[in-house]
């Protein structure tokens, strides 16, 4: 039997001064102990690719808009990496280039139709590095998706 290949996209959106990265708080899903359980974690914006998106880049722009309200002006997305999560599932990582964001940029999660995200925040590199070095928890104890931190701090 041939299993269908699936894809998802993640977006790395940095503040221009290198002060931080946009992260979203993903709500927990499924029942604890079940195969489909996912704990609530902070991670990069993103989600599934649908053929109606037309391209991975279009899916990334849609997910960024839905989960954070951001629409990058003056810059597009650049593919910065890809990770095969399994034999039939690949993640594509994009970076937002040339967009003019700041700590004051308004963020909203109201566009997320599935309501899997309840907050979007700019997080300092200092807190992200702390979380990366301390098993995925920042100084305030907030849990992060370690796979996403690994991408942020990779030297590719």
For each residue, the residues with C-beta under 8 A, 3 or more apart:
1:
2:
3: 87 88
4: 88
5: 88 89 90
6: 48 49 88 89 90
7: 48 49 56 59 89 90 91 92
8: 46 47 48 49 89 90 91 92
9: 46 47 48 49 56 59 60 63 91 92 93 94
10: 43 44 45 46 60 91 92 93 94 148 151
11: 22 44 45 46 60 63 64 77 93 94 95 96
12: 21 44 80 93 94 95 96 151 152
13: 21 22 45 64 68 70 72 95 96 99 101
14: 18 20 21 22 95 96
15: 18 19 20 21 101 102 103 122
16: 100 101 102
17:
18: 14 15 125
19: 15 103 122 124 125
20: 14 15 103 122 123 124 125 128
21: 12 13 14 15 44 122 123 125 128 152
22: 11 13 14 44 45 68 70 101 107 120 121 122 123
23: 42 43 44 45 120 121 122 123 128 144
24: 42 43 44 45 67 68 109 117 119 120 121
25: 40 41 42 117 118 119 120 121
26: 38 40 41 42 43 116 117 145
27: 40 115 116 117 118
28: 37 38 39 40
29: 36 37 38 116
30: 34 35 36 37 38
31: 34 36 37
32: 37
33: 37
34: 30 31 37
35: 30
36: 29 30 31
37: 28 29 30 31 32 33 34
38: 26 28 29 30 41
39: 28 143
40: 25 26 27 28 143
41: 25 26 38 136 143 144 145
42: 23 24 25 26 123 142 143 144 145
43: 10 23 24 26 46 144 145 148
44: 10 11 12 21 22 23 24 93 145 148 151 152
45: 10 11 13 22 23 24 63 64 67 68 117 120
46: 8 9 10 11 43 60 63 64 67
47: 8 9 59 63 66 67 116
48: 6 7 8 9 59
49: 6 7 8 9 53 56 59 92
50: 53 59
51: 54
52:
53: 49 50 56 58 59 62
54: 51 58
55: 58 59
56: 7 9 49 53 59 60 79 92 94
57: 60 61 76 77 79 94
58: 53 54 55 61 62
59: 7 9 47 48 49 50 53 55 56 62 63
60: 9 10 11 46 56 57 63 64 77 92 94
61: 57 58 64 65 71 72 77
62: 53 58 59 65 66
63: 9 11 45 46 47 59 60 66 67
64: 11 13 45 46 60 61 67 68 70 71 72 96
65: 61 62 68 69 70 71 111
66: 47 62 63 111 112 113
67: 24 45 46 47 63 64 109 111 112 117 120
68: 13 22 24 45 64 65 107 108 109 120
69: 65 106 107 108 109 110 111 120
70: 13 22 64 65 99 101 105 107
71: 61 64 65
72: 13 61 64 75 76 77 96 98 99
73: 99 100
74: 98 99 100
75: 72 96 97 98 99
76: 57 72 96 97 98
77: 11 57 60 61 72 94 95 96 97
78: 94 95 97
79: 56 57 82 92 93 94
80: 12 93 94 95 156
81: 92 93 151 154 156
82: 79 90 91 92 93
83: 90 91 93 147 151
84: 87 89 90
85: 89 90 91
86: 89
87: 3 84
88: 3 4 5 6
89: 5 6 7 8 84 85 86
90: 5 6 7 8 82 83 84 85
91: 7 8 9 10 82 83 85
92: 7 8 9 10 49 56 60 79 81 82
93: 9 10 11 12 44 79 80 81 82 83 151
94: 9 10 11 12 56 57 60 77 78 79 80
95: 11 12 13 14 77 78 80
96: 11 12 13 14 64 72 75 76 77 99 101
97: 75 76 77 78
98: 72 74 75 76
99: 13 70 72 73 74 75 96
100: 16 73 74
101: 13 15 16 22 70 96 105
102: 15 16 105
103: 15 19 20 122
104:
105: 70 101 102 122
106: 69
107: 22 68 69 70 120 121 122
108: 68 69 111 120
109: 24 67 68 69 112 117 118 119 120
110: 69
111: 65 66 67 69 108
112: 66 67 109 115 116 117
113: 66
114:
115: 27 112 118
116: 26 27 29 47 112
117: 24 25 26 27 45 67 109 112 120
118: 25 27 109 115
119: 24 25 109
120: 22 23 24 25 45 67 68 69 107 108 109 117
121: 22 23 24 25 107
122: 15 19 20 21 22 23 103 105 107
123: 20 21 22 23 42 127 128 138
124: 19 20 127 128
125: 18 19 20 21 128 129
126: 129 130
127: 123 124 130 131 138 139 140
128: 20 21 23 123 124 125 131 132 138 144 149 152 153
129: 125 126 132 133 153
130: 126 127 133 134 138 139
131: 127 128 134 136 137 138 142 144 149
132: 128 129 136 144 146 149 150 152 153
133: 129 130
134: 130 131 137 138
135: 146
136: 41 131 132 143 144 145 146 149
137: 131 134 141 142 143 144
138: 123 127 128 130 131 134 141 142 144
139: 127 130
140: 127
141: 137 138
142: 42 131 137 138
143: 39 40 41 42 136 137
144: 23 41 42 43 128 131 132 136 137 138 148 149
145: 26 41 42 43 44 136 148 149
146: 132 135 136 149 150
147: 83 150 151
148: 10 43 44 144 145 151 152
149: 128 131 132 136 144 145 146 152 153
150: 132 146 147 153 154
151: 10 12 44 81 83 93 147 148 154
152: 12 21 44 128 132 148 149
153: 128 129 132 149 150
154: 81 150 151
155:
156: 80 81
